[in-house]
Amino acid sequence: MEFAVVRNNYYKMSIKSVKEIGEHKPVNPDPTVPDATDKGYLDVKVKVLPWTVRDNKIDF
């Protein structure tokens, strides 16, 4: 799963910039037709943080 978002993981994301305004109304693209453009409108930085195991010893 090289490029997957999986559950039970913590993802910290920040949007670095918005380059242009997107479409003014929603569209339903045909999944069999590739995107007409390679232009991107967001510059996003994603940092996947490792799990931290905390061992808590509790007496009851």
Phi and psi in radians as a Rosetta constraint file:
Dihedral C 1 N 2 CA 2 C 2 CIRCULARHARMONIC -1.223 0.35
Dihedral N 2 CA 2 C 2 N 3 CIRCULARHARMONIC -0.634 0.35
Dihedral C 2 N 3 CA 3 C 3 CIRCULARHARMONIC -2.226 0.35
Dihedral N 3 CA 3 C 3 N 4 CIRCULARHARMONIC 0.916 0.35
Dihedral C 3 N 4 CA 4 C 4 CIRCULARHARMONIC -2.156 0.35
Dihedral N 4 CA 4 C 4 N 5 CIRCULARHARMONIC 2.598 0.35
Dihedral C 4 N 5 CA 5 C 5 CIRCULARHARMONIC -1.698 0.35
Dihedral N 5 CA 5 C 5 N 6 CIRCULARHARMONIC 2.105 0.35
Dihedral C 5 N 6 CA 6 C 6 CIRCULARHARMONIC -2.049 0.35
Dihedral N 6 CA 6 C 6 N 7 CIRCULARHARMONIC 2.728 0.35
Dihedral C 6 N 7 CA 7 C 7 CIRCULARHARMONIC -1.293 0.35
Dihedral N 7 CA 7 C 7 N 8 CIRCULARHARMONIC 2.875 0.35
Dihedral C 7 N 8 CA 8 C 8 CIRCULARHARMONIC 1.099 0.35
Dihedral N 8 CA 8 C 8 N 9 CIRCULARHARMONIC 0.470 0.35
Dihedral C 8 N 9 CA 9 C 9 CIRCULARHARMONIC -2.193 0.35
Dihedral N 9 CA 9 C 9 N 10 CIRCULARHARMONIC 2.687 0.35
Dihedral C 9 N 10 CA 10 C 10 CIRCULARHARMONIC -1.882 0.35
Dihedral N 10 CA 10 C 10 N 11 CIRCULARHARMONIC 2.145 0.35
Dihedral C 10 N 11 CA 11 C 11 CIRCULARHARMONIC -2.049 0.35
Dihedral N 11 CA 11 C 11 N 12 CIRCULARHARMONIC 2.205 0.35
Dihedral C 11 N 12 CA 12 C 12 CIRCULARHARMONIC -1.892 0.35
Dihedral N 12 CA 12 C 12 N 13 CIRCULARHARMONIC 2.066 0.35
Dihedral C 12 N 13 CA 13 C 13 CIRCULARHARMONIC -2.200 0.35
Dihedral N 13 CA 13 C 13 N 14 CIRCULARHARMONIC 2.559 0.35
Dihedral C 13 N 14 CA 14 C 14 CIRCULARHARMONIC -2.413 0.35
Dihedral N 14 CA 14 C 14 N 15 CIRCULARHARMONIC 2.428 0.35
Dihedral C 14 N 15 CA 15 C 15 CIRCULARHARMONIC -1.540 0.35
Dihedral N 15 CA 15 C 15 N 16 CIRCULARHARMONIC 2.072 0.35
Dihedral C 15 N 16 CA 16 C 16 CIRCULARHARMONIC -1.437 0.35
Dihedral N 16 CA 16 C 16 N 17 CIRCULARHARMONIC -0.618 0.35
Dihedral C 16 N 17 CA 17 C 17 CIRCULARHARMONIC -2.845 0.35
Dihedral N 17 CA 17 C 17 N 18 CIRCULARHARMONIC 2.711 0.35
Dihedral C 17 N 18 CA 18 C 18 CIRCULARHARMONIC -1.966 0.35
Dihedral N 18 CA 18 C 18 N 19 CIRCULARHARMONIC 2.025 0.35
Dihedral C 18 N 19 CA 19 C 19 CIRCULARHARMONIC -1.465 0.35
Dihedral N 19 CA 19 C 19 N 20 CIRCULARHARMONIC -0.647 0.35
Dihedral C 19 N 20 CA 20 C 20 CIRCULARHARMONIC -2.614 0.35
Dihedral N 20 CA 20 C 20 N 21 CIRCULARHARMONIC 2.885 0.35
Dihedral C 20 N 21 CA 21 C 21 CIRCULARHARMONIC -1.402 0.35
Dihedral N 21 CA 21 C 21 N 22 CIRCULARHARMONIC 2.447 0.35
Dihedral C 21 N 22 CA 22 C 22 CIRCULARHARMONIC -1.418 0.35
Dihedral N 22 CA 22 C 22 N 23 CIRCULARHARMONIC -2.834 0.35
Dihedral C 22 N 23 CA 23 C 23 CIRCULARHARMONIC -1.120 0.35
Dihedral N 23 CA 23 C 23 N 24 CIRCULARHARMONIC 2.559 0.35
Dihedral C 23 N 24 CA 24 C 24 CIRCULARHARMONIC -1.444 0.35
Dihedral N 24 CA 24 C 24 N 25 CIRCULARHARMONIC -0.175 0.35
Dihedral C 24 N 25 CA 25 C 25 CIRCULARHARMONIC -2.555 0.35
Dihedral N 25 CA 25 C 25 N 26 CIRCULARHARMONIC 2.635 0.35
Dihedral C 25 N 26 CA 26 C 26 CIRCULARHARMONIC -1.144 0.35
Dihedral N 26 CA 26 C 26 N 27 CIRCULARHARMONIC 2.604 0.35
Dihedral C 26 N 27 CA 27 C 27 CIRCULARHARMONIC -2.210 0.35
Dihedral N 27 CA 27 C 27 N 28 CIRCULARHARMONIC 2.706 0.35
Dihedral C 27 N 28 CA 28 C 28 CIRCULARHARMONIC -1.924 0.35
Dihedral N 28 CA 28 C 28 N 29 CIRCULARHARMONIC 1.613 0.35
Dihedral C 28 N 29 CA 29 C 29 CIRCULARHARMONIC -1.225 0.35
Dihedral N 29 CA 29 C 29 N 30 CIRCULARHARMONIC 2.644 0.35
Dihedral C 29 N 30 CA 30 C 30 CIRCULARHARMONIC -1.400 0.35
Dihedral N 30 CA 30 C 30 N 31 CIRCULARHARMONIC 2.078 0.35
Dihedral C 30 N 31 CA 31 C 31 CIRCULARHARMONIC -1.164 0.35
Dihedral N 31 CA 31 C 31 N 32 CIRCULARHARMONIC -0.253 0.35
Dihedral C 31 N 32 CA 32 C 32 CIRCULARHARMONIC -1.538 0.35
Dihedral N 32 CA 32 C 32 N 33 CIRCULARHARMONIC -0.204 0.35
Dihedral C 32 N 33 CA 33 C 33 CIRCULARHARMONIC -1.804 0.35
Dihedral N 33 CA 33 C 33 N 34 CIRCULARHARMONIC 2.165 0.35
Dihedral C 33 N 34 CA 34 C 34 CIRCULARHARMONIC -1.147 0.35
Dihedral N 34 CA 34 C 34 N 35 CIRCULARHARMONIC 2.778 0.35
Dihedral C 34 N 35 CA 35 C 35 CIRCULARHARMONIC -1.021 0.35
Dihedral N 35 CA 35 C 35 N 36 CIRCULARHARMONIC 2.514 0.35
Dihedral C 35 N 36 CA 36 C 36 CIRCULARHARMONIC -1.337 0.35
Dihedral N 36 CA 36 C 36 N 37 CIRCULARHARMONIC -0.321 0.35
Dihedral C 36 N 37 CA 37 C 37 CIRCULARHARMONIC -2.409 0.35
Dihedral N 37 CA 37 C 37 N 38 CIRCULARHARMONIC 2.685 0.35
Dihedral C 37 N 38 CA 38 C 38 CIRCULARHARMONIC -1.736 0.35
Dihedral N 38 CA 38 C 38 N 39 CIRCULARHARMONIC 0.113 0.35
Dihedral C 38 N 39 CA 39 C 39 CIRCULARHARMONIC -1.189 0.35
Dihedral N 39 CA 39 C 39 N 40 CIRCULARHARMONIC 2.425 0.35
Dihedral C 39 N 40 CA 40 C 40 CIRCULARHARMONIC -2.000 0.35
Dihedral N 40 CA 40 C 40 N 41 CIRCULARHARMONIC 2.598 0.35
Dihedral C 40 N 41 CA 41 C 41 CIRCULARHARMONIC -1.883 0.35
Dihedral N 41 CA 41 C 41 N 42 CIRCULARHARMONIC -0.264 0.35
Dihedral C 41 N 42 CA 42 C 42 CIRCULARHARMONIC -2.096 0.35
Dihedral N 42 CA 42 C 42 N 43 CIRCULARHARMONIC 2.528 0.35
Dihedral C 42 N 43 CA 43 C 43 CIRCULARHARMONIC -1.980 0.35
Dihedral N 43 CA 43 C 43 N 44 CIRCULARHARMONIC 1.875 0.35
Dihedral C 43 N 44 CA 44 C 44 CIRCULARHARMONIC -2.039 0.35
Dihedral N 44 CA 44 C 44 N 45 CIRCULARHARMONIC 2.392 0.35
Dihedral C 44 N 45 CA 45 C 45 CIRCULARHARMONIC -1.948 0.35
Dihedral N 45 CA 45 C 45 N 46 CIRCULARHARMONIC 2.227 0.35
Dihedral C 45 N 46 CA 46 C 46 CIRCULARHARMONIC -2.094 0.35
Dihedral N 46 CA 46 C 46 N 47 CIRCULARHARMONIC 2.274 0.35
Dihedral C 46 N 47 CA 47 C 47 CIRCULARHARMONIC -2.170 0.35
Dihedral N 47 CA 47 C 47 N 48 CIRCULARHARMONIC 2.036 0.35
Dihedral C 47 N 48 CA 48 C 48 CIRCULARHARMONIC -1.590 0.35
Dihedral N 48 CA 48 C 48 N 49 CIRCULARHARMONIC 2.065 0.35
Dihedral C 48 N 49 CA 49 C 49 CIRCULARHARMONIC -1.590 0.35
Dihedral N 49 CA 49 C 49 N 50 CIRCULARHARMONIC 2.475 0.35
Dihedral C 49 N 50 CA 50 C 50 CIRCULARHARMONIC -1.269 0.35
Dihedral N 50 CA 50 C 50 N 51 CIRCULARHARMONIC 2.722 0.35
Dihedral C 50 N 51 CA 51 C 51 CIRCULARHARMONIC -1.181 0.35
Dihedral N 51 CA 51 C 51 N 52 CIRCULARHARMONIC 2.526 0.35
Dihedral C 51 N 52 CA 52 C 52 CIRCULARHARMONIC -1.993 0.35
Dihedral N 52 CA 52 C 52 N 53 CIRCULARHARMONIC 2.113 0.35
Dihedral C 52 N 53 CA 53 C 53 CIRCULARHARMONIC -1.605 0.35
Dihedral N 53 CA 53 C 53 N 54 CIRCULARHARMONIC 2.201 0.35
Dihedral C 53 N 54 CA 54 C 54 CIRCULARHARMONIC -2.008 0.35
Dihedral N 54 CA 54 C 54 N 55 CIRCULARHARMONIC 2.125 0.35
Dihedral C 54 N 55 CA 55 C 55 CIRCULARHARMONIC -1.693 0.35
Dihedral N 55 CA 55 C 55 N 56 CIRCULARHARMONIC 1.917 0.35
Dihedral C 55 N 56 CA 56 C 56 CIRCULARHARMONIC -1.846 0.35
Dihedral N 56 CA 56 C 56 N 57 CIRCULARHARMONIC 2.096 0.35
Dihedral C 56 N 57 CA 57 C 57 CIRCULARHARMONIC -1.730 0.35
Dihedral N 57 CA 57 C 57 N 58 CIRCULARHARMONIC 1.983 0.35
Dihedral C 57 N 58 CA 58 C 58 CIRCULARHARMONIC -2.150 0.35
Dihedral N 58 CA 58 C 58 N 59 CIRCULARHARMONIC 2.248 0.35
Dihedral C 58 N 59 CA 59 C 59 CIRCULARHARMONIC -1.691 0.35
Dihedral N 59 CA 59 C 59 N 60 CIRCULARHARMONIC 2.313 0.35
